[in-house]
Structures are given as structure tokens and as C-alpha cells.
Amino acid sequence: MAGAAVERRLADIERRCRGGLDTATLGTEIVGRLRRVVPAEAAFSATVDPLTLLFTSATAEDPLGPATALFLDNEFGRADVNKFAGLAGAADPVDSLDRATGGNRTDSARYREIMAPLGLGDELRAALVTGHRCWGVLCLHREASSPGFTDAEIALVRRIAPALGAGLRTAVTAPPPPTAATGPGGVGLILLDSALRTVSMSPEAEQWLTDFPDGDRQGAGLLPVSVLAAAAGPVPSTVRVRGRSGRWLALHTSRLGPQIGVVVEPARPAELGAVLLSAHGLTDAQTRVAALVIRGRSTRQLVDELHISANTVQEHLSAVFDKFGVRSRRELVAVVVADLSGPG
């Protein structure tokens, strides 16, 4: 493809990333547009909790979908190349399997045990980082009979990845659809076995799952990827998910003998604060100050806890107020609580 055509398509992707799309639409639409300049036979995209890097929603094309549990076990339970958490903290958050293994794909357990049996060859992975936080991940796959990703194609994905991350960060604070339904309001429990198969599920959990970004997977008898990822990741852990209704949910995992329990309930402000603050583009220093303000700390307490001057506290607060469009601590707390609560 000619350079001018590539530039036009990349510019179009960047515009769509700034278009205020919700996470599901953004992931599906942008992956489709990206494949016009970086061809691939299959794709996986996911949003992640920026604090834990566990998936909060995901879209996996065939033949990837049926192998979800295997991919999650590799991602969170095995050593391998190009793990998303590693890419998220690397100087270069984009890499291909062929580059990482020097062309020896069988050095990767993910390739040997999952991809090769599916007829897949090279994969291109990207952590979608902006503002020093990872908000999503992307993986493009090629068939075994296709050539691997070139350096030029990797560079194109590297160029567009920050815009995708910024689009996902913006989507976190986007208003919910006006007709979205709310959840049951109670606490739900899901029990899984070691193979991530559902053992039992409470009625409250079933209702909550219909609000998940990828909750339509329930129609096929499958759990949302966020639940599977939480169970496959470190236990105990907490993952924050924004439902389609706009309400924030928390997934708490724990071991119950040989089984894994996943509690689903409305997220509390203390669990959500750092995610919302980061989504508004706050720096780490501003996030620390704002998180403590939301918890009711005074300026003197901020000075003592953070070991900074009162003037520095006020400078950070002024920047926080500007980014949230508020003028006082009370208004800041009200905005964060409204973001947390969603509709209703």
C-alpha cells in the first residue's frame, strides 16, 4: 500500500480514537480499520484494569475464542515471551512472536501448545499505554502459512498504540447509554474449578453478568473474559469493571479449597478511586493527592502522609480541579461518586 494511503488510514484511526466511542465499539471498529494496513487472519483485543492489568472485557475472533482458557493460563500462569504485563512496563510495548524468539517460534509455550494446533503462525502483541498506564491490549495473528509481521508493520502498530490507549482511557469516563439497565444491587458469587469451568452461580451473579461489557457471552454458556481472567490471575485479587449500565463493579477472587470463588458486587470508592483519577489524565502525584482528598484527608494530613509542602498540595489540587472541571474538594468528591454510581 502506498505511503499516502497508509497515512490517511492511520489518521482516520486516530480520529476515531478521539471520537468518544465506548470500549466495545472502539475495540471492534479500530481493529477492523487497523487490519487494512496490517493484515491479520485473527485478532484479540481487551480492556484491562490499569491497576492489576487483568482483562475487564475482551473480543476474540475464531479460532481464538474457544481457546480462551488456554490463553489465560499461559498469560497469567506460565513463563513466556511477550506477556502483556511485560509489554505494558517495557520501553517498547509492541513486539512480534518471531522477533521475540529470533524466528524460533517453538521457543514459546504459547505457540507450541495453543497457536500451532490452531494453525496460527506469527502474532503481533501491543500494550495500549497512555499516561504511563495500560488501558488495553491488542493481538493480531497470522496463519502458519502466511509470512510473519514485518518491522514496518510493527512500527505502524507501535505508532497507533498510544492513540488506542487514550481512546480506551476516555471511554472509561464516558456517560452510559440513557436506556441502559441497572444491576440487581446485591452481591453475587461464582464458583469455578481449576479448569475455570463454572461449578455454581448465584442468581445475583447471573444478573450482574448481563451488565458486563462482554456479558452477551452468557448466551453461549460462557463466562465473560474478565471473570475468567480474575480467576486465572493472582488470587486473591480485585478487578474493577465498568458495566454497560455505567455502574462500576468489583470482582474479588479467593480460593475455597480446590475451587476459586469470584464475588461480584458494586465497587466501593476506595477500590475505584485510582482508576477514575488516572482515566481523567492525572499524573501519579496528582492521583495520590486526589485519592486522599476523596477519603477526607485535610491539607495537613496530606502534608504528613505524602511528605510534601502545603504549597505543593495546593498546586496538585488546582491541577486536579482543572482536569475534573470542579472548583472545590466537595465538588470533586461528588463527581467521583457520580462516576462510581452510574445511573440510578
C-alpha positions as CSV (number, residue, x, y, z in Angstrom):
1,M,0.0,0.0,0.0
2,A,1.3,3.5,-0.9
3,G,2.6,5.7,1.9
4,A,-0.1,8.3,1.4
5,A,-2.9,5.7,1.7
6,V,-1.4,4.3,4.9
7,E,-1.1,7.8,6.4
8,R,-4.8,8.5,5.6
9,R,-5.9,5.3,7.2
10,L,-3.7,5.9,10.3
11,A,-5.1,9.5,10.6
12,D,-8.6,8.0,10.3
13,I,-7.9,5.6,13.2
14,E,-6.6,8.4,15.3
15,R,-9.7,10.5,14.7
16,R,-11.9,7.6,15.7
17,C,-9.9,7.1,18.9
18,R,-10.8,10.7,19.7
19,G,-14.5,10.2,18.8
20,G,-15.8,9.3,22.2
21,L,-16.7,5.7,21.3
22,D,-17.5,3.1,24.0
23,T,-14.9,0.4,24.7
24,A,-16.7,-2.3,22.8
25,T,-17.3,-0.2,19.6
26,L,-13.7,1.2,19.8
27,G,-12.1,-2.2,20.0
28,T,-14.1,-3.7,17.2
29,E,-14.0,-0.8,14.9
30,I,-10.4,0.1,15.3
31,V,-9.2,-3.4,14.9
32,G,-11.1,-3.6,11.7
33,R,-9.5,-0.4,10.4
34,L,-6.1,-1.4,11.6
35,R,-6.2,-4.6,9.6
36,R,-6.5,-2.6,6.4
37,V,-2.9,-1.6,6.9
38,V,-1.6,-4.5,8.9
39,P,-3.4,-7.6,7.6
40,A,-4.2,-10.4,10.0
41,E,-6.3,-13.6,10.0
42,A,-7.5,-13.3,13.6
43,A,-7.5,-10.7,16.3
44,F,-7.9,-10.4,20.0
45,S,-8.5,-7.1,21.9
46,A,-9.2,-6.4,25.5
47,T,-9.6,-3.6,28.0
48,V,-7.6,-4.0,31.2
49,D,-7.8,-2.8,34.8
50,P,-4.8,-0.4,34.8
51,L,-4.0,-1.3,38.4
52,T,-3.9,-5.1,38.0
53,L,-3.6,-5.5,34.2
54,L,-6.3,-8.1,34.3
55,F,-8.8,-8.1,31.5
56,T,-12.1,-6.3,32.1
57,S,-13.7,-7.1,28.7
58,A,-12.4,-8.8,25.5
59,T,-13.3,-9.7,21.9
60,A,-11.6,-12.8,20.4
61,E,-12.2,-13.9,16.9
62,D,-12.2,-17.5,15.8
63,P,-10.3,-19.7,16.2
64,L,-9.1,-17.8,19.4
65,G,-12.4,-17.7,21.3
66,P,-12.7,-21.5,22.1
67,A,-9.1,-21.5,23.4
68,T,-9.7,-18.6,25.8
69,A,-8.9,-20.7,29.0
70,L,-5.7,-21.9,27.5
71,F,-4.5,-18.4,26.6
72,L,-5.4,-17.1,30.1
73,D,-3.5,-20.0,31.7
74,N,-0.5,-19.0,29.6
75,E,-0.8,-15.3,30.2
76,F,-1.2,-15.5,34.0
77,G,0.3,-18.8,34.9
78,R,3.2,-19.6,32.7
79,A,6.6,-18.1,31.7
80,D,6.6,-17.0,28.0
81,V,7.6,-14.2,25.6
82,N,5.7,-11.0,25.1
83,K,3.4,-11.3,28.1
84,F,1.1,-8.3,28.1
85,A,2.1,-7.3,31.6
86,G,5.8,-7.3,30.5
87,L,5.0,-5.2,27.4
88,A,3.0,-2.7,29.5
89,G,6.1,-2.0,31.5
90,A,8.6,-2.1,28.7
91,A,10.2,0.8,26.9
92,D,8.7,-0.7,23.7
93,P,5.2,-2.0,24.3
94,V,4.9,-3.7,20.8
95,D,6.6,-6.8,19.6
96,S,6.0,-9.9,17.5
97,L,6.5,-13.5,18.3
98,D,9.1,-14.0,15.5
99,R,11.1,-11.1,16.8
100,A,11.0,-12.1,20.4
101,T,12.1,-15.7,19.6
102,G,14.6,-14.8,16.9
103,G,12.4,-16.8,14.4
104,N,12.3,-19.9,16.6
105,R,8.6,-19.9,17.4
106,T,8.7,-23.2,19.2
107,D,10.7,-21.5,22.0
108,S,7.3,-20.1,23.0
109,A,5.0,-22.4,25.0
110,R,2.0,-20.3,23.8
111,Y,2.9,-21.2,20.2
112,R,3.7,-24.9,20.8
113,E,0.6,-25.6,22.9
114,I,-2.0,-23.3,21.6
115,M,-1.3,-21.4,18.4
116,A,0.4,-24.2,16.3
117,P,-2.5,-26.6,16.9
118,L,-4.9,-23.9,15.8
119,G,-2.9,-23.4,12.6
120,L,-1.6,-20.0,13.6
121,G,1.9,-18.6,13.0
122,D,3.3,-15.2,13.9
123,E,1.5,-12.9,16.4
124,L,1.9,-9.2,17.0
125,R,1.1,-8.0,20.5
126,A,0.7,-4.5,21.8
127,A,0.1,-3.0,25.3
128,L,-2.0,0.2,24.8
129,V,-0.3,2.6,27.1
130,T,-1.0,6.3,27.6
131,G,-0.1,8.5,30.6
132,H,2.1,5.7,32.0
133,R,-1.0,3.5,32.4
134,C,-2.1,0.5,30.3
135,W,-5.8,0.6,29.4
136,G,-5.9,-2.3,26.9
137,V,-4.1,-4.9,24.9
138,L,-4.2,-6.0,21.2
139,C,-3.0,-9.1,19.5
140,L,-3.0,-9.8,15.7
141,H,-2.5,-13.3,14.4
142,R,-1.4,-14.7,11.1
143,E,-1.9,-18.2,9.8
144,A,1.0,-20.6,9.8
145,S,1.2,-20.4,6.0
146,S,1.4,-16.6,6.0
147,P,4.6,-14.6,6.4
148,G,5.4,-13.1,9.7
149,F,4.9,-9.4,10.6
150,T,7.5,-7.1,9.2
151,D,9.4,-4.4,11.0
152,A,7.4,-1.8,9.1
153,E,4.1,-3.3,10.2
154,I,5.3,-3.5,13.8
155,A,6.2,0.2,13.6
156,L,2.7,1.1,12.4
157,V,1.1,-0.6,15.4
158,R,3.7,1.0,17.7
159,R,2.7,4.4,16.2
160,I,-1.0,3.9,16.7
161,A,-1.0,2.1,20.1
162,P,-0.9,5.3,22.3
163,A,-4.0,6.7,20.4
164,L,-5.8,3.5,21.1
165,G,-4.8,3.6,24.8
166,A,-6.0,7.2,25.0
167,G,-9.3,6.3,23.4
168,L,-9.9,3.4,25.9
169,R,-9.0,5.8,28.8
170,T,-11.6,8.3,27.6
171,A,-14.2,5.6,27.2
172,V,-13.8,4.7,30.9
173,T,-15.4,8.0,31.9
174,A,-17.9,8.3,29.0
175,P,-21.5,8.7,30.0
176,P,-23.6,5.4,29.9
177,P,-26.3,4.9,27.3
178,P,-29.5,6.7,28.5
179,T,-31.6,3.5,28.2
180,A,-29.1,1.2,30.0
181,A,-30.4,-1.2,32.6
182,T,-29.1,-1.4,36.1
183,G,-28.0,-4.4,38.0
184,P,-29.6,-6.2,41.0
185,G,-27.7,-4.2,43.6
186,G,-26.7,-7.3,45.7
187,V,-23.7,-9.5,46.0
188,G,-23.2,-12.4,43.6
189,L,-21.0,-15.5,43.9
190,I,-19.5,-17.6,41.1
191,L,-17.6,-20.8,41.9
192,L,-15.1,-22.2,39.3
193,D,-13.0,-25.3,39.3
194,S,-9.2,-25.3,38.5
195,A,-10.0,-25.5,34.7
196,L,-12.1,-22.3,35.0
197,R,-15.4,-24.2,34.5
198,T,-18.4,-23.0,36.3
199,V,-19.4,-25.1,39.3
200,S,-22.2,-22.9,40.6
201,M,-23.5,-19.4,40.3
202,S,-25.9,-17.4,42.4
203,P,-28.9,-15.6,40.8
204,E,-27.4,-12.2,41.7
205,A,-24.2,-13.1,39.9
206,E,-26.2,-14.2,36.8
207,Q,-28.0,-10.8,36.8
208,W,-24.7,-8.9,37.2
209,L,-23.1,-10.7,34.3
210,T,-25.7,-9.4,31.9
211,D,-24.3,-5.9,32.6
212,F,-20.7,-6.8,31.7
213,P,-19.2,-5.3,28.6
214,D,-18.9,-8.8,27.1
215,G,-21.9,-10.2,29.0
216,D,-23.5,-11.5,25.8
217,R,-21.1,-14.4,26.0
218,Q,-23.6,-15.8,28.5
219,G,-25.8,-16.6,25.6
220,A,-23.3,-19.2,24.5
221,G,-22.9,-20.5,28.1
222,L,-19.5,-18.8,28.5
223,L,-18.4,-16.5,31.3
224,P,-17.1,-13.0,30.4
225,V,-13.3,-13.0,30.0
226,S,-13.0,-10.6,32.9
227,V,-14.3,-13.3,35.3
228,L,-12.1,-15.9,33.8
229,A,-9.0,-13.6,33.9
230,A,-9.7,-12.7,37.5
231,A,-9.8,-16.4,38.4
232,A,-6.7,-17.2,36.3
233,G,-4.7,-14.4,37.7
234,P,-3.2,-14.0,41.2
235,V,-5.6,-15.0,43.9
236,P,-6.8,-13.1,46.0
237,S,-7.2,-10.1,43.8
238,T,-9.7,-7.3,42.9
239,V,-10.6,-6.2,39.4
240,R,-12.8,-3.2,38.6
241,V,-15.2,-3.5,35.6
242,R,-17.5,-0.8,34.3
243,G,-20.8,-2.3,33.2
244,R,-22.8,-1.3,30.2
245,S,-25.2,0.5,32.5
246,G,-22.3,2.8,33.6
247,R,-22.2,1.3,37.1
248,W,-18.8,0.1,38.3
249,L,-18.4,-3.5,39.6
250,A,-15.7,-5.2,41.6
251,L,-14.6,-8.8,41.2
252,H,-13.0,-10.3,44.3
253,T,-11.3,-13.6,44.0
254,S,-10.4,-16.1,46.7
255,R,-9.6,-19.8,47.0
256,L,-12.2,-22.1,48.5
257,G,-10.4,-25.4,48.8
258,P,-9.8,-26.7,45.2
259,Q,-12.2,-24.1,43.8
260,I,-12.0,-20.4,43.1
261,G,-14.7,-18.1,44.3
262,V,-15.4,-14.8,42.4
263,V,-17.6,-12.3,44.3
264,V,-19.4,-9.7,42.1
265,E,-20.6,-6.6,43.8
266,P,-20.8,-2.8,43.3
267,A,-17.4,-1.2,43.6
268,R,-16.6,0.9,46.6
269,P,-15.0,4.4,46.2
270,A,-11.7,3.2,47.8
271,E,-11.5,0.4,45.2
272,L,-12.2,2.6,42.3
273,G,-10.6,6.0,43.0
274,A,-7.2,5.4,41.4
275,V,-8.8,4.1,38.2
276,L,-11.1,7.0,37.7
277,L,-8.4,9.5,38.6
278,S,-6.0,8.0,36.1
279,A,-8.7,8.0,33.5
280,H,-9.0,11.8,33.8
281,G,-5.3,12.1,32.9
282,L,-3.9,12.8,36.3
283,T,-0.3,12.3,37.0
284,D,0.8,9.8,39.7
285,A,1.5,12.7,42.1
286,Q,-1.9,14.3,41.4
287,T,-3.6,10.9,41.7
288,R,-2.1,10.3,45.2
289,V,-3.3,13.7,46.4
290,A,-6.8,13.4,44.9
291,A,-7.3,9.8,46.2
292,L,-6.6,11.0,49.8
293,V,-8.8,14.0,49.3
294,I,-11.7,11.7,48.3
295,R,-11.0,9.8,51.5
296,G,-11.5,13.0,53.5
297,R,-7.9,13.9,54.3
298,S,-7.1,17.5,55.2
299,T,-4.2,19.5,53.8
300,R,-2.2,19.0,57.0
301,Q,-2.8,15.2,56.7
302,L,-1.8,15.3,53.1
303,V,1.5,17.1,54.0
304,D,2.2,14.5,56.7
305,E,1.3,11.4,54.7
306,L,2.9,12.4,51.4
307,H,5.8,14.4,52.8
308,I,5.3,17.3,50.6
309,S,4.7,21.0,51.3
310,A,1.2,22.7,51.7
311,N,2.0,24.7,48.6
312,T,2.7,21.5,46.6
313,V,-0.6,20.1,47.8
314,Q,-2.4,23.1,46.6
315,E,-0.7,23.1,43.2
316,H,-1.7,19.4,42.7
317,L,-5.2,20.1,43.8
318,S,-5.5,23.1,41.4
319,A,-4.5,20.8,38.5
320,V,-6.9,18.1,39.7
321,F,-9.8,20.6,39.8
322,D,-9.0,21.9,36.3
323,K,-9.0,18.3,34.9
324,F,-12.3,17.4,36.5
325,G,-13.9,20.8,35.8
326,V,-14.6,21.5,39.5
327,R,-13.8,24.2,42.0
328,S,-13.7,22.6,45.4
329,R,-13.0,19.3,47.2
330,R,-16.7,18.8,47.8
331,E,-17.4,19.0,44.0
332,L,-14.5,16.6,43.3
333,V,-15.9,14.0,45.6
334,A,-19.4,14.5,44.2
335,V,-18.1,13.9,40.6
336,V,-16.2,10.8,41.6
337,V,-19.1,9.4,43.5
338,A,-21.4,10.1,40.5
339,D,-18.9,8.3,38.2
340,L,-18.9,5.4,40.6
341,S,-22.6,5.1,41.0
342,G,-23.6,5.3,37.3
343,P,-27.3,5.6,36.6
344,G,-29.8,5.3,39.3
